[in-house]
């Protein structure tokens, strides 16, 4: 993915949306019941290919790190989890061309071994996806309390905020049928 040439639209959805991916089991087991989605549009004016806004991802990593010791985690081909500290991950990332970088699947913040906050990257950019998430990089934060207002204020205070179009927070609408059910239920 390339660097954003123009402003990047970032939308927010607070709460559980039945169209979205379910929370990973380890997140549910940790009692992280609050969901907040940060949705980065991957198509911007002046870009031919999808864009990954690395500055947004780094700001989210800084935010998650406020909740505890930060690690990244990705799934290997055999679905074993590969967990690294953020400095280890960034050292490996530095060897990848900027246009070829993707964020890790998970950012995990732990205090005394207990998971306090998790950011899950949903790569809708590669598969299309349901409305609100279609063709995006969506970062879903799971926590024990609502972080929506605090996180948006944190993003508004970032040095690169002028390159973003931050929309108001929307509440999830869990009354719609799941995306997969609408696909198979006909017109």
Z-matrix of the N, CA and C atoms (Angstrom, degrees):
N
C 1 1.444
C 2 1.516 1 108.86
N 3 1.304 2 115.75 1 151.10
C 4 1.447 3 119.50 2 -177.56
C 5 1.525 4 112.14 3 -98.05
N 6 1.324 5 115.17 4 169.76
C 7 1.465 6 122.27 5 178.68
C 8 1.536 7 108.70 6 -74.65
N 9 1.333 8 118.57 7 144.20
C 10 1.459 9 120.78 8 -178.68
C 11 1.524 10 112.63 9 -64.96
N 12 1.356 11 118.36 10 122.76
C 13 1.460 12 120.03 11 176.92
C 14 1.526 13 112.22 12 -82.03
N 15 1.315 14 116.87 13 -32.37
C 16 1.460 15 121.20 14 -177.96
C 17 1.506 16 110.44 15 -120.48
N 18 1.316 17 117.08 16 -173.95
C 19 1.461 18 118.49 17 -179.94
C 20 1.530 19 111.27 18 -62.52
N 21 1.319 20 115.33 19 144.67
C 22 1.458 21 122.49 20 -179.02
C 23 1.521 22 108.21 21 -105.37
N 24 1.331 23 115.83 22 126.08
C 25 1.461 24 119.94 23 177.64
C 26 1.521 25 109.35 24 -79.70
N 27 1.321 26 115.07 25 130.99
C 28 1.461 27 121.39 26 178.01
C 29 1.522 28 107.40 27 -126.14
N 30 1.336 29 114.97 28 120.84
C 31 1.458 30 121.62 29 179.41
C 32 1.517 31 109.40 30 -110.64
N 33 1.326 32 115.44 31 162.17
C 34 1.458 33 121.37 32 -176.74
C 35 1.524 34 109.79 33 -133.40
N 36 1.328 35 116.40 34 136.45
C 37 1.463 36 121.52 35 173.60
C 38 1.523 37 107.57 36 -129.92
N 39 1.319 38 115.31 37 124.61
C 40 1.454 39 121.45 38 179.49
C 41 1.524 40 109.33 39 -102.70
N 42 1.320 41 116.16 40 130.44
C 43 1.450 42 121.15 41 177.72
C 44 1.519 43 112.35 42 103.71
N 45 1.315 44 114.87 43 180.00
C 46 1.462 45 121.67 44 -177.01
C 47 1.510 46 110.51 45 -88.18
N 48 1.301 47 115.49 46 127.42
C 49 1.449 48 123.73 47 179.30
C 50 1.523 49 106.49 48 -113.89
N 51 1.309 50 117.22 49 122.23
C 52 1.466 51 120.25 50 -176.96
C 53 1.530 52 113.08 51 -65.39
N 54 1.343 53 117.17 52 -14.53
C 55 1.465 54 120.03 53 177.44
C 56 1.520 55 111.97 54 -80.40
N 57 1.307 56 117.02 55 -14.52
C 58 1.463 57 121.29 56 -173.35
C 59 1.520 58 111.40 57 -90.05
N 60 1.312 59 113.70 58 171.79
C 61 1.461 60 120.80 59 176.39
C 62 1.529 61 109.52 60 -66.43
N 63 1.326 62 118.09 61 144.99
C 64 1.467 63 119.13 62 174.28
C 65 1.529 64 110.66 63 -71.72
N 66 1.318 65 115.62 64 156.39
C 67 1.467 66 120.55 65 177.76
C 68 1.520 67 109.22 66 -65.90
N 69 1.332 68 117.83 67 140.65
C 70 1.467 69 120.01 68 176.11
C 71 1.529 70 110.70 69 -59.60
N 72 1.294 71 115.85 70 151.27
C 73 1.467 72 121.27 71 -177.26
C 74 1.533 73 111.91 72 -56.72
N 75 1.351 74 117.79 73 -43.44
C 76 1.469 75 119.16 74 -177.81
C 77 1.524 76 111.37 75 -63.80
N 78 1.340 77 117.93 76 -26.17
C 79 1.463 78 122.03 77 176.45
C 80 1.529 79 109.39 78 -72.70
N 81 1.321 80 116.16 79 -46.36
C 82 1.470 81 120.17 80 178.50
C 83 1.527 82 110.50 81 -62.77
N 84 1.348 83 116.47 82 -42.10
C 85 1.463 84 120.56 83 179.83
C 86 1.526 85 112.34 84 -62.17
N 87 1.334 86 117.05 85 -28.48
C 88 1.466 87 121.58 86 179.35
C 89 1.530 88 112.09 87 -82.43
N 90 1.327 89 117.37 88 -4.14
C 91 1.463 90 120.78 89 178.58
C 92 1.514 91 113.85 90 78.25
N 93 1.321 92 117.21 91 22.22
C 94 1.469 93 120.71 92 178.82
C 95 1.530 94 107.66 93 -86.26
N 96 1.313 95 116.81 94 89.05
C 97 1.454 96 122.38 95 -170.02
C 98 1.533 97 114.14 96 -97.81
N 99 1.325 98 118.49 97 -9.68
C 100 1.462 99 121.37 98 178.35
C 101 1.523 100 108.89 99 -90.23
N 102 1.327 101 117.16 100 134.44
C 103 1.469 102 122.19 101 -178.45
C 104 1.521 103 109.33 102 -121.53
N 105 1.350 104 115.49 103 133.15
C 106 1.458 105 121.59 104 175.84
C 107 1.521 106 108.24 105 -141.17
N 108 1.332 107 116.84 106 120.09
C 109 1.467 108 121.89 107 -177.08
C 110 1.528 109 110.98 108 -101.59
N 111 1.324 110 115.27 109 130.44
C 112 1.461 111 123.42 110 173.06
C 113 1.523 112 104.90 111 -108.15
N 114 1.327 113 116.19 112 113.45
C 115 1.463 114 122.07 113 -170.22
C 116 1.528 115 109.21 114 -108.79
N 117 1.328 116 116.10 115 111.02
C 118 1.462 117 121.01 116 179.67
C 119 1.525 118 109.26 117 -98.03
N 120 1.324 119 115.84 118 116.37
C 121 1.471 120 119.86 119 174.59
C 122 1.521 121 108.34 120 -64.09
N 123 1.317 122 117.04 121 134.92
C 124 1.461 123 120.26 122 -177.91
C 125 1.522 124 112.61 123 -97.54
N 126 1.325 125 117.05 124 -5.43
C 127 1.464 126 119.97 125 175.83
C 128 1.514 127 107.53 126 -110.28
N 129 1.337 128 115.39 127 123.31
C 130 1.459 129 121.38 128 -179.69
C 131 1.513 130 109.37 129 -129.16
N 132 1.302 131 114.82 130 159.96
C 133 1.454 132 121.00 131 178.60
C 134 1.531 133 109.71 132 -59.12
N 135 1.318 134 116.29 133 131.89
C 136 1.453 135 121.33 134 178.51
C 137 1.515 136 114.79 135 87.32
N 138 1.318 137 117.89 136 -1.58
C 139 1.467 138 120.79 137 179.42
C 140 1.524 139 109.58 138 -107.48
N 141 1.312 140 115.12 139 136.62
C 142 1.455 141 119.91 140 177.45
C 143 1.526 142 110.03 141 -87.30
N 144 1.311 143 116.21 142 -41.92
C 145 1.459 144 122.53 143 -178.56
C 146 1.522 145 110.20 144 -102.82
N 147 1.341 146 117.05 145 165.19
C 148 1.462 147 119.99 146 175.42
C 149 1.529 148 110.59 147 -59.37
N 150 1.325 149 115.59 148 148.32
C 151 1.456 150 120.50 149 -179.69
C 152 1.525 151 110.94 150 -114.00
N 153 1.309 152 115.23 151 147.74
C 154 1.457 153 124.10 152 173.04
C 155 1.513 154 105.89 153 -114.73
N 156 1.320 155 117.08 154 116.67
C 157 1.459 156 120.74 155 179.68
C 158 1.525 157 108.25 156 -85.81
N 159 1.329 158 115.43 157 95.07
C 160 1.465 159 121.27 158 -177.08
C 161 1.522 160 111.62 159 -63.30
N 162 1.342 161 117.11 160 -33.60
C 163 1.466 162 119.81 161 179.07
C 164 1.530 163 110.70 162 -63.14
N 165 1.317 164 117.20 163 -38.76
C 166 1.466 165 120.41 164 176.85
C 167 1.518 166 109.98 165 -64.17
N 168 1.324 167 117.23 166 -46.72
C 169 1.462 168 120.03 167 -179.47
C 170 1.529 169 110.98 168 -60.84
N 171 1.325 170 117.24 169 -43.14
C 172 1.472 171 120.01 170 179.53
C 173 1.532 172 110.98 171 -64.54
N 174 1.333 173 117.06 172 -37.18
C 175 1.471 174 119.76 173 176.62
C 176 1.522 175 110.24 174 -64.68
N 177 1.326 176 117.47 175 -41.04
C 178 1.465 177 120.32 176 177.49
C 179 1.531 178 110.71 177 -64.31
N 180 1.332 179 117.08 178 -39.62
C 181 1.467 180 119.89 179 177.33
C 182 1.529 181 110.35 180 -62.35
N 183 1.322 182 117.49 181 -40.97
C 184 1.472 183 120.93 182 176.86
C 185 1.523 184 110.73 183 -62.10
N 186 1.325 185 116.43 184 -40.33
C 187 1.461 186 120.16 185 179.23
C 188 1.528 187 111.16 186 -65.37
N 189 1.316 188 117.21 187 -47.25
C 190 1.468 189 121.29 188 -179.57
C 191 1.531 190 109.93 189 -60.71
N 192 1.322 191 116.90 190 -38.28
C 193 1.470 192 121.38 191 -178.90
C 194 1.532 193 112.29 192 -63.00
N 195 1.318 194 118.11 193 -18.83
C 196 1.466 195 120.51 194 177.62
C 197 1.532 196 111.37 195 -66.59
N 198 1.332 197 117.02 196 -16.85
C 199 1.465 198 121.97 197 -175.22
C 200 1.522 199 113.72 198 -97.38
N 201 1.328 200 118.17 199 -4.95
C 202 1.459 201 119.49 200 178.54
C 203 1.511 202 111.49 201 155.48
N 204 1.330 203 114.93 202 -172.82
C 205 1.464 204 120.94 203 178.82
C 206 1.529 205 108.19 204 -63.08
N 207 1.323 206 115.86 205 127.31
C 208 1.465 207 121.57 206 -171.96
C 209 1.513 208 111.63 207 -98.47
N 210 1.326 209 116.05 208 132.88
C 211 1.457 210 122.15 209 171.48
C 212 1.520 211 108.27 210 -133.08
N 213 1.326 212 115.34 211 162.83
C 214 1.458 213 121.36 212 172.84
C 215 1.516 214 107.15 213 -111.23
N 216 1.316 215 115.53 214 158.10
C 217 1.450 216 118.56 215 178.11
C 218 1.521 217 108.81 216 -146.67
N 219 1.318 218 115.26 217 137.21
C 220 1.452 219 121.81 218 174.10
C 221 1.518 220 108.09 219 -131.33
N 222 1.317 221 115.31 220 159.32
C 223 1.458 222 120.46 221 176.70
C 224 1.518 223 108.39 222 -95.54
N 225 1.318 224 115.76 223 135.58
C 226 1.460 225 119.85 224 174.50
C 227 1.517 226 110.33 225 -82.86
N 228 1.304 227 116.31 226 179.39
C 229 1.466 228 120.29 227 179.91
C 230 1.521 229 112.67 228 -60.51
N 231 1.326 230 116.61 229 -31.92
C 232 1.463 231 119.76 230 179.76
C 233 1.531 232 111.20 231 -91.35
N 234 1.338 233 116.52 232 13.29
C 235 1.457 234 124.82 233 179.35
C 236 1.521 235 113.71 234 66.20
N 237 1.347 236 117.87 235 11.85
C 238 1.455 237 119.71 236 169.12
C 239 1.523 238 106.74 237 -71.60
N 240 1.295 239 116.50 238 149.14
C 241 1.452 240 119.89 239 -179.04
C 242 1.519 241 110.07 240 -91.52
N 243 1.306 242 115.35 241 138.06
C 244 1.455 243 122.04 242 178.61
C 245 1.525 244 106.86 243 -115.58
N 246 1.317 245 116.53 244 106.92
C 247 1.458 246 121.17 245 -176.91
C 248 1.522 247 109.79 246 -106.32
N 249 1.353 248 115.71 247 136.64
C 250 1.455 249 122.29 248 179.24
C 251 1.523 250 108.95 249 -137.51
N 252 1.310 251 115.37 250 156.68
C 253 1.462 252 118.67 251 171.25
C 254 1.530 253 107.36 252 -69.80
N 255 1.321 254 116.32 253 160.18
C 256 1.460 255 119.22 254 179.48
C 257 1.532 256 111.70 255 -60.95
N 258 1.345 257 119.99 256 -43.61
C 259 1.471 258 118.50 257 177.40
C 260 1.545 259 112.79 258 -59.52
N 261 1.336 260 117.68 259 -38.41
C 262 1.476 261 120.03 260 176.75
C 263 1.527 262 110.13 261 -62.41
N 264 1.318 263 115.48 262 -45.55
C 265 1.467 264 119.88 263 -179.07
C 266 1.532 265 110.38 264 -62.01
N 267 1.335 266 116.48 265 -46.82
C 268 1.465 267 120.01 266 -177.98
C 269 1.523 268 112.10 267 -65.84
N 270 1.340 269 117.69 268 -32.39
C 271 1.469 270 120.77 269 176.65
C 272 1.530 271 109.97 270 -64.32
N 273 1.328 272 116.89 271 -41.93
C 274 1.469 273 120.02 272 177.37
C 275 1.526 274 110.46 273 -69.29
N 276 1.315 275 116.27 274 -38.27
C 277 1.460 276 122.58 275 -178.97
C 278 1.519 277 111.34 276 -63.46
N 279 1.333 278 116.98 277 -33.50
C 280 1.467 279 121.73 278 -179.24
C 281 1.529 280 111.72 279 -61.61
N 282 1.321 281 117.17 280 -23.01
C 283 1.472 282 121.20 281 179.37
C 284 1.519 283 112.82 282 -85.69
N 285 1.320 284 117.42 283 -0.70
C 286 1.466 285 121.94 284 179.45
C 287 1.522 286 108.06 285 -103.10
N 288 1.316 287 117.12 286 136.82
C 289 1.467 288 120.79 287 177.81
C 290 1.528 289 109.10 288 -58.67
N 291 1.332 290 117.71 289 138.55
C 292 1.473 291 120.27 290 -177.60
C 293 1.531 292 114.27 291 -51.65
N 294 1.314 293 118.50 292 -37.01
C 295 1.465 294 120.68 293 179.60
C 296 1.521 295 113.19 294 -72.19
N 297 1.332 296 117.73 295 -13.47
C 298 1.465 297 121.42 296 -179.31
C 299 1.524 298 113.11 297 -103.40
N 300 1.320 299 118.21 298 2.35
C 301 1.463 300 121.58 299 -176.94
C 302 1.530 301 111.16 300 -80.70
N 303 1.303 302 113.89 301 142.42
C 304 1.459 303 122.73 302 170.53
C 305 1.523 304 107.03 303 -129.64
N 306 1.323 305 117.46 304 151.95
C 307 1.463 306 118.53 305 177.20
C 308 1.527 307 110.83 306 -71.39
N 309 1.327 308 117.84 307 159.92
C 310 1.465 309 119.55 308 176.14
C 311 1.530 310 109.72 309 -70.72
N 312 1.324 311 115.58 310 162.35
C 313 1.461 312 119.46 311 -179.77
C 314 1.520 313 112.92 312 -67.04
N 315 1.331 314 116.92 313 -33.72
C 316 1.466 315 119.89 314 -175.35
C 317 1.525 316 111.11 315 -138.72
N 318 1.327 317 115.73 316 142.23
C 319 1.459 318 123.57 317 165.06
C 320 1.523 319 105.15 318 -115.96
N 321 1.320 320 117.04 319 127.27
C 322 1.458 321 121.74 320 -175.61
C 323 1.521 322 109.99 321 -122.08
N 324 1.317 323 116.69 322 130.70
C 325 1.468 324 121.38 323 174.83
C 326 1.521 325 107.41 324 -115.02
N 327 1.340 326 114.84 325 124.24
C 328 1.466 327 120.83 326 -178.97
C 329 1.529 328 110.44 327 -123.95
N 330 1.323 329 114.14 328 146.08
C 331 1.459 330 121.83 329 171.54
C 332 1.520 331 106.44 330 -124.31
N 333 1.330 332 116.63 331 122.61
C 334 1.465 333 122.20 332 -177.28
C 335 1.527 334 111.71 333 50.94
N 336 1.321 335 116.25 334 39.26
C 337 1.457 336 122.07 335 177.37
C 338 1.517 337 115.09 336 84.45
N 339 1.333 338 118.06 337 -14.84
C 340 1.466 339 121.57 338 -178.53
C 341 1.530 340 110.22 339 -87.66
N 342 1.318 341 116.21 340 133.36
C 343 1.462 342 121.44 341 178.85
C 344 1.521 343 109.37 342 -70.45
N 345 1.331 344 116.18 343 121.22
C 346 1.465 345 122.24 344 -178.21
C 347 1.519 346 112.47 345 -102.87
N 348 1.326 347 116.81 346 -34.76
C 349 1.458 348 121.91 347 -178.85
C 350 1.517 349 107.87 348 -154.67
N 351 1.326 350 115.87 349 143.51
C 352 1.460 351 120.96 350 178.86
C 353 1.519 352 108.72 351 -137.52
N 354 1.315 353 116.43 352 133.62
C 355 1.465 354 121.79 353 172.42
C 356 1.524 355 106.93 354 -110.65
N 357 1.315 356 115.43 355 122.20
C 358 1.463 357 122.57 356 -179.55
C 359 1.521 358 108.05 357 -106.32
N 360 1.332 359 117.40 358 127.20
C 361 1.460 360 121.02 359 176.36
C 362 1.520 361 108.66 360 -89.01
N 363 1.320 362 115.26 361 124.02
C 364 1.463 363 121.51 362 175.00
C 365 1.527 364 107.15 363 -106.95
N 366 1.313 365 115.69 364 118.13
C 367 1.465 366 122.08 365 -174.23
C 368 1.523 367 111.41 366 -90.08
N 369 1.317 368 117.55 367 62.35
C 370 1.461 369 120.84 368 178.41
C 371 1.529 370 110.98 369 -65.85
N 372 1.316 371 117.67 370 -17.50
C 373 1.462 372 121.98 371 178.99
C 374 1.521 373 110.97 372 -59.97
N 375 1.318 374 117.67 373 -28.61
C 376 1.462 375 121.09 374 -176.54
C 377 1.524 376 113.91 375 -90.71
N 378 1.337 377 117.57 376 -13.44
C 379 1.462 378 119.14 377 -172.89
C 380 1.521 379 114.63 378 -130.96
N 381 1.309 380 119.21 379 2.10
C 382 1.459 381 120.31 380 -176.73
C 383 1.511 382 109.61 381 87.85
N 384 1.318 383 117.20 382 -97.84
C 385 1.458 384 122.01 383 174.00
C 386 1.508 385 113.99 384 98.82
N 387 1.335 386 116.11 385 173.76
C 388 1.463 387 122.10 386 -178.31
C 389 1.523 388 111.94 387 -74.34
N 390 1.331 389 115.45 388 165.00
C 391 1.460 390 122.41 389 179.09
C 392 1.533 391 110.19 390 -53.51
N 393 1.263 392 113.77 391 144.64
C 394 1.463 393 126.46 392 -176.73
C 395 1.515 394 110.78 393 87.41
N 396 1.330 395 119.28 394 -28.81
C 397 1.462 396 121.56 395 -177.95
C 398 1.527 397 112.32 396 -114.39
N 399 1.307 398 117.71 397 -9.89
C 400 1.458 399 123.47 398 -174.43
C 401 1.523 400 111.96 399 -51.94
N 402 1.345 401 115.69 400 126.30
C 403 1.474 402 122.91 401 175.97
C 404 1.526 403 113.47 402 56.59
N 405 1.316 404 116.76 403 41.92
C 406 1.468 405 120.51 404 -179.21
C 407 1.523 406 110.48 405 -125.46
N 408 1.299 407 114.42 406 167.09
C 409 1.461 408 122.38 407 161.00
C 410 1.522 409 103.46 408 -103.07
N 411 1.302 410 116.81 409 115.07
C 412 1.456 411 121.19 410 -177.33
C 413 1.521 412 108.77 411 -112.85
N 414 1.313 413 115.21 412 126.94
C 415 1.457 414 121.77 413 178.64
C 416 1.526 415 106.72 414 -107.50
N 417 1.314 416 116.51 415 112.84
C 418 1.458 417 120.70 416 -178.22
C 419 1.519 418 108.30 417 -102.79
N 420 1.325 419 115.54 418 120.02
C 421 1.459 420 121.32 419 178.74
C 422 1.520 421 108.84 420 -97.21
N 423 1.328 422 114.73 421 127.61
C 424 1.459 423 121.88 422 176.13
C 425 1.520 424 107.38 423 -112.23
N 426 1.326 425 115.37 424 131.55
C 427 1.458 426 119.84 425 -176.23
C 428 1.527 427 110.04 426 -148.39
N 429 1.324 428 115.27 427 175.45
C 430 1.464 429 120.67 428 179.02
C 431 1.525 430 111.62 429 -85.40
N 432 1.331 431 117.07 430 -19.83
C 433 1.465 432 120.98 431 177.31
C 434 1.532 433 108.30 432 -137.69
N 435 1.313 434 116.27 433 163.80
C 436 1.464 435 122.66 434 -177.01
C 437 1.533 436 110.05 435 -66.91
N 438 1.334 437 116.49 436 120.28
C 439 1.467 438 121.12 437 179.62
C 440 1.527 439 112.07 438 -106.59
N 441 1.331 440 118.09 439 3.45
C 442 1.462 441 121.49 440 -170.30
C 443 1.527 442 113.71 441 -55.47
N 444 1.315 443 118.55 442 -57.08
C 445 1.477 444 120.81 443 -177.25
C 446 1.516 445 111.75 444 -64.33
N 447 1.328 446 116.41 445 -41.00
C 448 1.465 447 120.90 446 179.87
C 449 1.531 448 111.39 447 -63.57
N 450 1.324 449 116.87 448 -43.08
C 451 1.463 450 120.44 449 -179.24
C 452 1.525 451 111.62 450 -67.50
N 453 1.322 452 117.43 451 -43.01
C 454 1.467 453 119.66 452 179.16
C 455 1.530 454 110.07 453 -63.08
N 456 1.318 455 117.72 454 -41.55
C 457 1.477 456 120.67 455 176.66
C 458 1.529 457 110.25 456 -61.99
N 459 1.326 458 117.06 457 -40.42
C 460 1.463 459 121.83 458 177.52
C 461 1.533 460 110.20 459 -60.43
N 462 1.338 461 117.21 460 -45.51
C 463 1.468 462 120.72 461 -179.86
C 464 1.529 463 110.97 462 -65.62
N 465 1.320 464 117.35 463 -39.37
C 466 1.473 465 120.56 464 179.33
C 467 1.527 466 112.10 465 -63.30
N 468 1.326 467 117.83 466 -22.60
C 469 1.464 468 122.14 467 -179.07
C 470 1.530 469 112.62 468 -91.42
N 471 1.337 470 117.74 469 -0.12
C 472 1.462 471 120.92 470 -177.59
C 473 1.523 472 111.48 471 -74.72
N 474 1.336 473 117.59 472 149.59
C 475 1.467 474 121.12 473 -179.65
C 476 1.528 475 113.91 474 -60.28
N 477 1.327 476 119.61 475 -31.34
C 478 1.471 477 121.42 476 -176.86
C 479 1.508 478 114.39 477 -93.25
N 480 1.327 479 118.40 478 16.06
C 481 1.458 480 121.94 479 -173.57
C 482 1.528 481 112.89 480 -60.31
N 483 1.331 482 117.80 481 -27.12
C 484 1.470 483 119.41 482 -179.79
C 485 1.531 484 112.47 483 -66.32
N 486 1.321 485 117.78 484 -16.81
C 487 1.460 486 121.63 485 176.93
C 488 1.527 487 113.50 486 -89.11
N 489 1.321 488 116.11 487 4.05
C 490 1.465 489 121.07 488 -178.71
C 491 1.521 490 111.08 489 -119.57
N 492 1.305 491 115.49 490 148.57
C 493 1.452 492 122.39 491 168.94
C 494 1.522 493 104.94 492 -110.93
N 495 1.332 494 116.48 493 103.53
C 496 1.465 495 122.03 494 -177.50
C 497 1.528 496 108.62 495 -93.92
N 498 1.318 497 116.15 496 118.80
C 499 1.455 498 120.41 497 -179.27
C 500 1.530 499 110.25 498 -90.72
N 501 1.334 500 117.70 499 162.92
C 502 1.469 501 119.81 500 178.24
C 503 1.539 502 111.51 501 -63.28
N 504 1.310 503 115.47 502 155.92
C 505 1.465 504 121.52 503 178.42
C 506 1.522 505 109.27 504 -69.50
N 507 1.331 506 115.68 505 131.26
C 508 1.468 507 121.42 506 174.37
C 509 1.520 508 108.28 507 -104.42
N 510 1.301 509 116.01 508 147.40
C 511 1.462 510 120.57 509 173.91
C 512 1.525 511 107.84 510 -87.55
N 513 1.314 512 116.42 511 139.02
C 514 1.460 513 120.95 512 178.70
C 515 1.518 514 109.53 513 -62.76
N 516 1.307 515 115.00 514 151.78
C 517 1.448 516 118.79 515 178.15
C 518 1.521 517 108.43 516 -118.70
N 519 1.334 518 116.41 517 88.18
C 520 1.459 519 121.07 518 -173.91
C 521 1.522 520 114.38 519 -77.07
N 522 1.342 521 117.83 520 8.20
C 523 1.460 522 119.23 521 -178.31
C 524 1.528 523 112.40 522 -86.96
N 525 1.318 524 118.40 523 -14.31
C 526 1.463 525 121.31 524 178.43
C 527 1.515 526 109.82 525 -76.09
N 528 1.335 527 117.01 526 148.44
C 529 1.469 528 117.81 527 177.40
C 530 1.518 529 110.66 528 -67.46
N 531 1.327 530 118.06 529 152.77
C 532 1.454 531 120.96 530 178.95
C 533 1.529 532 111.45 531 -57.44
N 534 1.315 533 115.34 532 151.66
C 535 1.455 534 123.00 533 -179.40
C 536 1.523 535 112.21 534 -51.19
N 537 1.340 536 117.89 535 -47.75
C 538 1.457 537 120.77 536 -176.87
C 539 1.519 538 111.34 537 -63.72
N 540 1.353 539 117.92 538 -32.91
C 541 1.454 540 120.47 539 -179.94
C 542 1.520 541 110.17 540 -69.68
N 543 1.340 542 117.42 541 -39.17
C 544 1.475 543 120.79 542 178.47
C 545 1.519 544 110.12 543 -65.91
N 546 1.340 545 118.28 544 -33.67
C 547 1.465 546 121.28 545 179.31
C 548 1.518 547 112.05 546 -62.04
N 549 1.318 548 116.15 547 -38.88
C 550 1.460 549 120.21 548 -172.82
C 551 1.526 550 113.73 549 -101.72
N 552 1.333 551 117.88 550 2.97
C 553 1.457 552 119.14 551 -177.42
C 554 1.514 553 112.88 552 -95.30
N 555 1.330 554 118.18 553 -2.73
C 556 1.459 555 121.25 554 178.71
C 557 1.516 556 111.48 555 84.58
N 558 1.352 557 117.27 556 -178.51
C 559 1.463 558 121.09 557 -176.52
C 560 1.501 559 113.81 558 -69.38
